[in-house]
Amino acid sequence: MYKVLIVDDEAMIREVLAEFAEFEGFEPYQATDGMDAVNKCKQNDYDIILMDVMMPKLDGFSAVKEIKKNKDIPVIMLSARGEEYDKLFGFEIGVDDYVVKPFSAKEVMARINAVLKRQHSSKNERQGNPSIKYDGLEIDMLGRNVYVNGEKAELTPKEYELLFYMVNNKGIALSREKLLSDVWGYDFYGDDRTVDTHIKMLRSNLKEYRKYIVTLRGMGYKFEV
């Protein structure tokens, strides 16, 4: 049974999400703010976290940063602010999904299932492909690490997933819509600039091996060696 940590300073939202999570077969736990969530994650293991953004003591983004220092737990952010900047910032620090309030509890459960399914699929694929190397670019599937000329590249979890997906589909033309659907795991409520922003950051981290990510004008990208 998957353990879900629900973090929100509004008790009613926590209770509703906990009720739906339990109905879906998850084991729900609650935290009242970001600091409470950080402390709970130090003491316990969870399979996924629902994290509100605006909270007292410690906001959701800061809490995610602290949690990610020690544990790689997938996170879905809950926020009343739907600006693209907030979403991109969340993805940059390792958030897996972003749901804007007011939301449907059923939608949140669907997002949880999508993220967990993607995590499980990614884990199985890494076990079958422990390491891939192209010249000085090495991708450690088991450790989820990328090395450029022997030095570890500091990729966000989303950048790593994007690179891994493209490598797994080497030589195949991938539209932005396809990348959004398969890497983010659902029909993304935003625009194509999300993909372009992550590709730009990924290329920067790959240095001279950025050449392997080829732009297909008017369509998307492909990984080509």
N, C-alpha and C positions, 0 to 999 in steps of 0.2 A: 504494500500500500504506500503510495507516494505521500510524503509529508509536505504540506504547503504552509508557509509562514505568511500570514496576512498582517501587513503593517499599515495602520491608519489611525489618526488621532480621533476619528469619528467612530464611536462604538457601534452605531447603527450600521455603517458600511461594513465594519468587520464582521458583525453578526450575520448580515445577509450573505456575504461572500462565504463565510464559514459554513452556513447552512447549505448553500448550493454545492460547495466543495465536498462536504460530507455526503450529500446526495449522489454526487458523481463518483464516489468511491475513494476520495482522498481523505487524508488525515489532517484536519486543519489545526493550526496553532495561531495565536494572536500576539501582536506586539503593539503597544500604544503610541510609540514614536520611534524615530531613527535610532536614538541611543539604546532604547530597549531592544530593538532589532539586532543591533551590533552585539550587545551582551548575550542575547539568546543564541546567536550564531556562533559565538565563541564556546558556548557550553553544549550546543546540540548541532546535529546535522539535519539539513532540510533538502528536499529535492528541487524545490522552486520557491521563489519569494514574490509576493505581490506587494509592491512598495509605493506608498503615496509620496508625492513630492513635497508639498508644503505641510510641514509638521513642526511643532515646538521642539526645543532642545537641540535636535539635529535633523536637518532636512533630508529628504530621500536620496538625493544625489550624493551628498556627503556620506550617508550611511552605506550606500552601495560601494563607494570607494574604499571605505574601511573594511567592509566584509570581503571584498575582492582581494584584499591584501593577504588573506589567509585561506579563503575557500572559494572555489570556482562553482558557485551556485547560480543557475539561471535566474534572471530577474525580469519581471514585467512591471513597468512603472504605471502608476495610476495618477492622473493629474487633471486639474480643471483647466490647465493651460495647454492649448494645442498648437502653439507656434512651432514652426519647423525648427527654429534654433534650439528649442528645448529638446525636441526629439533627437536631433543630430548630436547634441551634447550628451544625451543619455546613451546613444549608441557608441559614442566615442569612449565612454568610461566602462563599457561592457554590458549595457542593458540589452536584453534580447527582444523586448517588445514594449510598446507604449500604447496605453489605452486612455482616451480622453473622457473625462466626466462631463455630463452624466452618461453612464454606460449600462448596458444590460448585463446582468450577472451571468446569463447564459453565454453571452459573447466572451466574457472573461474566462469562463470554463473552457470554451472552444480554443481560446488563445493558449491556455495552460496545456491542453492536450497537444496542440500543434508544436509548442516549444519542447515539451517532453519527448514527443515522437522524434523531432529533429535531433535532440540530444542523443537519444538511443541509437538512431540510425548512424549518426556521426561516430559514435563510440564503436559500433560494429565495423564500420568502414576503416577506422584507424587500426583496429586489431588485425584486419586483413592486409593492410599496407603500412607496416611499421615505419618505413622511411622512404622518401623519394628525393633524388638529387639531380639537379641540372646545373652542371658546371659548379660554380661557387654558391649556388642556392640549394640549401638542404631543408626539407620539410620533415620534421619529426612528428609523425602522426600520433604515436602513443603519448608523447609528452606535450603535444600541442605547442611545439616550439618551431620557430623558423630561424635559420642561420644564414647570414650573408657573409661569404668569405670567412667562415669560421666564427663570426661574432653573432651573438643572439640579437635578433631584431625585436624591438618592443612593439608588437602588434596588439591591438585590442582584440577581444574574443570575436567580434563581428568581422574584423579585417581577416582574422585567421580563417573563419568559416567561409568567407568570400573567396580567399585564395585557394583553400582546400577544394571548394566546389568547382572552381574554374580548372584547377589541375586535374580533378577527377573527370572533367569533361574537356580535356585537352583537344584542341583542334576544332571544337564545335562552336559555331556562332551562337552567342547567348544574348538575347534581347534584354533590355533593362527590365521589362515586365517579367521575364522568365527568372532573372536574378532576384528580383523583389519577391516573387512568389516562392521560389525554392530556398533561398538563403534566409529570408525573413520568416518564411513558413506560413504565410497567409496573404490574402489580398491587401497589400499595404495601402493605408489611407493617407496618401501623400502624393509626391510626384517623383519623377525620375532623377531629380537632383540628389536624392539620397544615395543612389547607386554611384553617381558621378563623384560625389564628395568622398565616399569610402574608397573608390578606385584611386582617386588622387592621393589620399593618405597612404593607401597600400603601396602605390608606386614609389612614393617618397621613401618608405621604409625598405623597399627592395633595392634601392640605389640603382646600380647599373643593370640589374636584372629586371628592372621595370619594363625593359624592351619585350619581355615575354608576354605582357598584357597588351594586346593589340586592340586599338579602337576601330570599331566598325561604324563609319560615319552614318548617322541617321538611324542606327539600329541598336548597337550595344558594344559588347567586347568579346574577345576570346583569348584563351591562353595558348600561345603557340611558341614552340621551341624550334 
